[in-house]
């Protein structure tokens, strides 16, 4: 017999599902725009896809990397460079649709930021929801008896 989920479990499940969808939609939009903005050759597509893939990998690694200052700093630079290239590819694609200037420069921010926020949500909202546990104390050790000399 299956246990009914609590309200908290349903909320966590729905939050994680929404974060997965947001991350995947943002990744697909970023990847598609980067490939579209590149030269229409195989090499152009690979080079065009690189900023979006580097951004995805960088965000994932940043969230899961050990807390070592040089590692976080290096990943931060990688993410910033990939986001910069991805941003300008998205500006190019949105600008080619005839959107106004404000939309052309603001809309790309929503794509890459959504991926970063969704990744952070996935990291910090755990499944299944856990309750804080109290640690039991280990049983006290029994005193060692001395052996009598014979």
Buried (B, 14 or more C-beta within 10 A) or exposed (E): EEEEEEEEBEEBBEBBEEBEEBBEBBBEBBBBBBBBBBEEEEEEBEBBBBBBBBBBBBBBBBBEEEEEEEEBEBBEEBBEBBBEBBBBBBBBBBBEEEBEEEEBBEBBEEBBEBBBBBBBBBEEBEEEBEEEEEEEEEEEEEEEEEEEEE
